Amino acid sequence: MILRTTIFGALLAMPAWAQEPVQLDETALQSCLSGARGALAAGAARIDDVMDCVGNQADICMSLPDGQTTMGMIDCLAAETGWWDVQLNEIYAAQRQGRAALQDDIGSDQMPPPLDSLVEMERAWIGWRDKWCTFEASAYAGGSLARVVAARCLLDETARHALRLAADLDAPKGN
C-alpha cells in the first residue's frame, strides 16, 4: 500500500515539476487511434496487435535531452497518458450514451442492465489498472525506475482500455 501511494502520488505531482510542457504530435496520436480502430472494426487485428503505436510519442520525447532524466521520462509518459485518457473519456461517454439508450429500450430489469454493467466494469477496471501498475512497479521498489515503470504501465493500460471500449463501440450490434 505504501508503494502504491508513493508511486501514484509522485506520478500525480510530476507535471507540476516539469520545466516545459511536453509537446506531442497530435496527428500521429490520432493516426494511431484511428488506424487501430479501423483494424479492430474490420476484424483484422486484436487489441495487442494494434498497441505498437502506443508510446511512440513518449519514446520520441524521452529521446530528447529533457526526457532522459527520471523526471523527464515520467513527464513524457504522463503527457501521452493524458492524451489517451482524454480519448478514453470521450469513448466512455459515447458508450454510456449508447448503453443508456439500450437500457431504456429493453428495460433495466434485463440482466445485466447495459448501463449499470458498463459503470461497474469501468470502476473495477480503474482499481485493476492501479493495482496492476503498482504490481509492475514493485519489481523496482526503492529505485527511481519504479516510477518510470508505473508511468509506462498507466500509459499502456489506459490506451489498451480506450481501444477495447472503442472496439466494442465500433462493433456491429445485433440481437
Backbone as numpy.savetxt, mean C-alpha at the origin, in Angstrom:
# Nx Ny Nz CAx CAy CAz Cx Cy Cz
5.96 -5.50 21.05 5.14 -4.32 21.05 6.01 -3.07 21.05
7.11 -3.09 21.78 7.99 -1.94 21.81 8.59 -1.70 20.43
9.01 -2.78 19.74 9.58 -2.63 18.41 8.56 -2.00 17.48
7.32 -2.46 17.53 6.28 -1.93 16.66 6.10 -0.44 16.91
5.99 -0.06 18.16 5.81 1.35 18.50 7.00 2.15 18.04
8.20 1.64 18.25 9.41 2.36 17.85 9.48 2.50 16.35
9.27 1.42 15.62 9.39 1.46 14.16 8.33 2.37 13.55
7.08 2.15 13.90 6.02 2.92 13.26 5.99 4.35 13.76
6.34 4.57 15.01 6.43 5.94 15.51 7.53 6.70 14.79
8.67 6.06 14.59 9.76 6.71 13.87 9.41 6.94 12.42
8.73 5.99 11.79 8.35 6.17 10.39 7.37 7.32 10.23
6.43 7.45 11.15 5.47 8.52 11.05 6.14 9.88 11.24
7.18 9.93 12.00 7.86 11.20 12.25 8.84 11.58 11.15
9.21 10.63 10.32 10.25 10.89 9.33 10.01 12.09 8.41
8.83 12.24 7.79 8.68 13.36 6.87 8.97 14.72 7.51
8.75 14.86 8.80 9.02 16.13 9.47 10.52 16.40 9.51
11.34 15.36 9.40 12.78 15.55 9.46 13.39 15.75 8.09
12.63 15.53 7.06 13.17 15.60 5.70 13.67 17.01 5.40
14.81 17.08 4.69 15.36 18.37 4.32 14.59 18.97 3.16
14.31 18.17 2.17 13.56 18.62 1.01 12.50 17.57 0.69
11.34 18.01 0.19 10.32 17.02 -0.18 10.83 16.10 -1.28
10.49 14.84 -1.17 10.88 13.86 -2.17 10.01 14.07 -3.41
10.64 14.14 -4.56 9.92 14.30 -5.83 9.77 12.93 -6.48
8.54 12.60 -6.83 8.25 11.34 -7.51 7.78 11.63 -8.92
8.03 10.71 -9.82 7.53 10.82 -11.19 6.11 10.27 -11.20
5.14 11.18 -11.08 3.73 10.78 -11.02 3.30 10.01 -12.26
3.85 10.37 -13.42 3.49 9.68 -14.66 3.93 8.21 -14.60
5.13 7.97 -14.09 5.62 6.60 -13.97 4.78 5.81 -12.97
4.42 6.43 -11.87 3.60 5.75 -10.89 2.22 5.43 -11.45
1.62 6.39 -12.14 0.30 6.17 -12.73 0.37 5.07 -13.80
1.46 5.06 -14.55 1.66 4.02 -15.56 1.76 2.64 -14.90
2.44 2.59 -13.78 2.56 1.34 -13.03 1.17 0.85 -12.63
0.38 1.74 -12.04 -0.95 1.37 -11.58 -1.85 0.98 -12.74
-1.89 1.78 -13.79 -2.81 1.47 -14.89 -2.37 0.22 -15.65
-1.08 0.02 -15.83 -0.59 -1.20 -16.48 -0.93 -2.44 -15.67
-0.75 -2.33 -14.37 -1.06 -3.45 -13.49 -2.56 -3.75 -13.51
-3.37 -2.69 -13.43 -4.82 -2.90 -13.46 -5.26 -3.53 -14.78
-4.66 -3.09 -15.88 -5.00 -3.66 -17.18 -4.66 -5.14 -17.27
-3.47 -5.49 -16.82 -3.04 -6.89 -16.86 -3.90 -7.75 -15.95
-4.24 -7.23 -14.79 -5.08 -7.98 -13.85 -6.49 -8.15 -14.40
-7.05 -7.08 -14.95 -8.42 -7.13 -15.49 -8.52 -8.10 -16.66
-7.44 -8.17 -17.45 -7.44 -9.07 -18.61 -7.18 -10.52 -18.20
-6.87 -10.73 -16.93 -6.56 -12.08 -16.47 -5.20 -12.55 -16.92
-4.36 -11.60 -17.36 -3.04 -11.94 -17.88 -1.98 -12.04 -16.78
-2.35 -11.68 -15.57 -1.36 -11.67 -14.50 -2.04 -11.84 -13.15
-1.22 -12.17 -12.17 -1.64 -12.19 -10.78 -1.00 -10.99 -10.08
-1.44 -10.68 -8.89 -0.94 -9.51 -8.17 0.59 -9.50 -8.10
1.18 -10.60 -7.67 2.64 -10.62 -7.52 3.37 -10.47 -8.86
2.69 -10.79 -9.97 3.31 -10.64 -11.28 3.44 -9.18 -11.70
2.63 -8.30 -11.12 2.64 -6.90 -11.53 3.27 -5.97 -10.49
3.90 -6.55 -9.50 4.52 -5.75 -8.44 5.91 -5.23 -8.81
6.43 -5.60 -9.97 7.80 -5.22 -10.32 8.01 -3.72 -10.46
6.96 -2.96 -10.74 7.13 -1.50 -10.86 6.94 -0.80 -9.52
6.42 -1.50 -8.53 6.24 -0.91 -7.21 7.62 -0.72 -6.57
7.87 0.46 -6.09 9.15 0.76 -5.46 10.18 1.36 -6.39
9.89 1.38 -7.69 10.86 1.94 -8.63 11.17 3.41 -8.34
10.14 4.19 -8.03 10.38 5.60 -7.74 11.17 5.77 -6.45
10.88 4.96 -5.45 11.66 5.00 -4.21 13.11 4.59 -4.48
13.31 3.59 -5.34 14.67 3.15 -5.68 15.45 4.26 -6.38
14.80 4.96 -7.30 15.46 6.09 -7.98 15.84 7.15 -6.96
14.92 7.47 -6.07 15.16 8.45 -5.02 16.34 8.02 -4.14
16.40 6.74 -3.79 17.48 6.26 -2.91 18.83 6.21 -3.61
18.82 6.30 -4.95 20.10 6.32 -5.66 20.72 7.72 -5.67
19.95 8.72 -5.28 20.44 10.09 -5.22 21.17 10.32 -3.89
22.07 11.29 -3.83 22.84 11.49 -2.59 21.98 11.64 -1.33
20.87 12.39 -1.39 20.03 12.57 -0.20 19.28 11.30 0.18
19.18 10.36 -0.72 18.45 9.13 -0.45 19.33 7.99 0.03
20.59 8.24 0.27 21.50 7.16 0.61 21.75 7.01 2.11
21.16 7.88 2.91 21.24 7.72 4.36 20.00 6.95 4.83
20.03 6.49 6.04 18.86 5.79 6.57 17.64 6.69 6.51
17.78 7.94 6.94 16.67 8.88 6.91 16.22 9.13 5.48
17.17 9.27 4.59 16.83 9.50 3.18 16.08 8.32 2.58
16.53 7.12 2.89 15.86 5.92 2.38 14.41 5.87 2.88
14.23 6.14 4.15 12.89 6.11 4.73 12.02 7.19 4.10
12.57 8.38 3.87 11.82 9.45 3.21 11.40 9.02 1.81
12.30 8.41 1.07 12.00 7.96 -0.30 10.89 6.91 -0.28
11.02 5.93 0.60 10.02 4.87 0.70 8.68 5.42 1.17
8.71 6.33 2.13 7.47 6.92 2.65 6.77 7.75 1.58
7.53 8.42 0.73 6.91 9.24 -0.32 6.14 8.35 -1.29
6.74 7.25 -1.73 6.02 6.37 -2.65 4.87 5.66 -1.93
5.07 5.30 -0.69 3.97 4.69 0.08 2.80 5.66 0.15
3.08 6.92 0.35 2.03 7.93 0.41 1.24 7.99 -0.88
1.94 7.90 -2.02 1.25 7.91 -3.31 0.33 6.70 -3.43
0.83 5.52 -3.08 0.02 4.31 -3.15 -1.13 4.36 -2.16
-0.93 4.98 -1.01 -1.99 5.10 -0.03 -3.14 5.97 -0.56
-2.81 7.03 -1.28 -3.86 7.86 -1.91 -4.65 7.02 -2.91
-3.94 6.23 -3.71 -4.63 5.37 -4.69 -5.50 4.36 -3.97
-4.97 3.76 -2.91 -5.72 2.79 -2.13 -7.00 3.41 -1.59
-6.91 4.61 -1.06 -8.10 5.26 -0.51 -9.14 5.55 -1.58
-8.70 5.94 -2.77 -9.63 6.18 -3.88 -10.31 4.88 -4.32
-9.53 3.83 -4.43 -10.07 2.53 -4.83 -11.02 2.00 -3.76
-10.63 2.15 -2.51 -11.48 1.72 -1.40 -12.81 2.49 -1.41
-12.76 3.79 -1.67 -13.99 4.59 -1.73 -14.91 4.08 -2.85
-14.33 3.74 -3.99 -15.13 3.19 -5.09 -15.70 1.83 -4.70
-14.92 1.03 -4.01 -15.40 -0.27 -3.52 -16.57 -0.07 -2.55
-16.42 0.87 -1.64 -17.50 1.14 -0.67 -18.79 1.54 -1.38
-18.65 2.41 -2.36 -19.82 2.87 -3.10 -20.50 1.71 -3.82
-19.72 0.90 -4.50 -20.28 -0.24 -5.22 -20.91 -1.26 -4.29
-20.26 -1.53 -3.19 -20.79 -2.52 -2.25 -22.00 -2.00 -1.49
-22.03 -0.69 -1.23 -23.21 -0.12 -0.58 -24.42 -0.25 -1.50
-24.22 0.02 -2.80 -25.32 -0.12 -3.76 -25.77 -1.57 -3.86
-24.82 -2.49 -3.88 -25.14 -3.91 -3.93 -25.91 -4.33 -2.68
-25.45 -3.85 -1.54 -26.11 -4.20 -0.28 -27.53 -3.64 -0.27
-27.71 -2.43 -0.81 -29.07 -1.86 -0.91 -29.95 -2.72 -1.81
-29.37 -3.21 -2.90 -30.13 -4.01 -3.86 -30.54 -5.37 -3.29
-29.62 -6.02 -2.61 -29.90 -7.39 -2.15 -30.38 -7.45 -0.71
-30.19 -6.36 0.03 -30.59 -6.33 1.43 -29.46 -6.73 2.34
-29.41 -6.16 3.50 -28.30 -6.42 4.43 -28.47 -7.73 5.19
-29.58 -8.43 4.96 -29.76 -9.71 5.63 -29.03 -10.84 4.90
-28.50 -10.55 3.72 -27.71 -11.55 2.99 -26.39 -11.75 3.70
-25.90 -12.95 3.69 -24.64 -13.24 4.37 -23.55 -13.53 3.37
-22.42 -12.92 3.47 -22.15 -11.76 4.32 -22.61 -10.48 3.62
-23.03 -9.48 4.37 -23.43 -8.22 3.74 -22.22 -7.61 3.02
-22.35 -7.24 1.74 -21.19 -6.78 0.96 -20.43 -5.61 1.55
-21.11 -4.57 2.00 -20.41 -3.40 2.55 -19.77 -3.73 3.89
-20.50 -4.40 4.74 -19.96 -4.76 6.05 -18.73 -5.65 5.89
-18.77 -6.54 4.94 -17.65 -7.44 4.68 -16.41 -6.66 4.26
-16.60 -5.67 3.39 -15.48 -4.83 2.94 -14.87 -4.07 4.11
-15.69 -3.45 4.93 -15.21 -2.66 6.06 -14.44 -3.55 7.05
-14.99 -4.70 7.35 -14.31 -5.63 8.27 -12.98 -6.10 7.69
-12.98 -6.41 6.39 -11.74 -6.84 5.75 -10.68 -5.75 5.82
-11.07 -4.52 5.54 -10.11 -3.41 5.53 -9.51 -3.20 6.92
-10.34 -3.24 7.93 -9.83 -3.10 9.31 -8.86 -4.22 9.65
-9.21 -5.43 9.28 -8.33 -6.58 9.55 -7.03 -6.45 8.76
-7.11 -5.98 7.52 -5.91 -5.84 6.70 -4.94 -4.84 7.32
-5.45 -3.73 7.80 -4.57 -2.72 8.41 -3.81 -3.32 9.58
-4.51 -4.06 10.44 -3.84 -4.71 11.56 -2.83 -5.75 11.09
-3.21 -6.53 10.07 -2.31 -7.55 9.54 -1.06 -6.90 8.95
-1.26 -5.85 8.14 -0.12 -5.16 7.51 0.86 -4.67 8.57
0.34 -4.01 9.61 1.21 -3.48 10.65 1.97 -4.60 11.36
1.28 -5.68 11.66 1.94 -6.81 12.33 2.97 -7.49 11.41
2.62 -7.63 10.14 3.54 -8.25 9.20 4.81 -7.41 9.05
4.65 -6.11 8.90 5.82 -5.24 8.72 6.66 -5.17 9.99
6.02 -5.24 11.14 6.78 -5.31 12.40 7.58 -6.60 12.45
6.94 -7.70 12.05 7.64 -8.99 12.01 8.83 -8.93 11.05
8.60 -8.40 9.85 9.69 -8.29 8.86 10.87 -7.50 9.44
10.56 -6.39 10.09 11.61 -5.52 10.62 12.29 -6.13 11.84
11.60 -7.01 12.54 12.16 -7.57 13.78 13.44 -8.36 13.55
13.66 -8.82 12.34 14.92 -9.53 12.05 16.12 -8.59 12.17
15.86 -7.29 12.15 16.92 -6.29 12.22 16.78 -5.42 13.46
16.07 -5.93 14.48 15.83 -5.16 15.71 17.13 -4.64 16.28
17.10 -3.39 16.68 18.28 -2.76 17.26 19.15 -2.06 16.24
18.93 -2.32 14.97 19.74 -1.67 13.94 18.92 -0.69 13.12
19.61 0.19 12.43 18.90 1.20 11.63 18.19 0.57 10.43
18.63 -0.59 10.00 17.99 -1.25 8.86 16.55 -1.67 9.18
16.22 -1.85 10.44 14.86 -2.24 10.82 13.85 -1.22 10.31
14.16 0.05 10.42 13.23 1.10 9.97 13.10 1.11 8.45
14.19 0.84 7.76 14.15 0.80 6.30 13.33 -0.41 5.84
13.54 -1.55 6.46 12.78 -2.76 6.12 11.29 -2.54 6.40
10.96 -1.92 7.52 9.56 -1.64 7.84 8.95 -0.70 6.80
9.69 0.32 6.40 9.19 1.28 5.42 8.97 0.61 4.06
9.89 -0.26 3.66 9.73 -0.97 2.39 8.53 -1.92 2.45
8.36 -2.56 3.58 7.23 -3.47 3.76 5.92 -2.69 3.65
5.84 -1.54 4.29 4.63 -0.72 4.20 4.33 -0.33 2.76
5.37 0.02 2.01 5.20 0.35 0.60 4.65 -0.85 -0.17
5.31 -1.97 -0.05 4.90 -3.17 -0.79 3.49 -3.61 -0.44
3.17 -3.64 0.84 1.85 -4.13 1.24 0.74 -3.14 0.89
1.03 -1.85 0.95 0.03 -0.86 0.57 -0.26 -0.95 -0.92
0.78 -1.04 -1.72 0.59 -1.18 -3.17 -0.11 -2.49 -3.51
0.31 -3.57 -2.89 -0.30 -4.88 -3.16 -1.79 -4.85 -2.83
-2.15 -4.23 -1.72 -3.56 -4.17 -1.33 -4.35 -3.27 -2.27
-3.76 -2.16 -2.69 -4.43 -1.29 -3.67 -4.71 -2.06 -4.95
-3.73 -2.82 -5.41 -3.90 -3.60 -6.64 -4.92 -4.72 -6.44
-4.92 -5.32 -5.28 -5.90 -6.39 -4.99 -7.32 -5.83 -5.01
-7.54 -4.68 -4.36 -8.87 -4.08 -4.36 -9.25 -3.57 -5.75
-8.27 -3.05 -6.49 -8.54 -2.59 -7.85 -8.93 -3.76 -8.74
-8.23 -4.88 -8.60 -8.55 -6.06 -9.41 -9.97 -6.53 -9.14
-10.36 -6.51 -7.88 -11.73 -6.89 -7.54 -12.73 -5.89 -8.11
-12.41 -4.62 -8.02 -13.28 -3.57 -8.54 -13.44 -3.68 -10.05
-12.34 -4.01 -10.74 -12.33 -4.06 -12.21 -12.87 -5.38 -12.76
-12.99 -6.39 -11.90 -13.42 -7.72 -12.38 -14.88 -7.69 -12.81
-15.19 -8.44 -13.86 -16.59 -8.53 -14.27 -17.44 -9.08 -13.14
-18.60 -8.50 -12.97 -19.52 -8.96 -11.92 -20.66 -9.74 -12.56
-21.11 -10.70 -11.86 -22.23 -11.50 -12.34 -22.85 -12.27 -11.21
-23.91 -12.95 -11.50 -24.60 -13.72 -10.45 -24.03 -15.10 -10.36
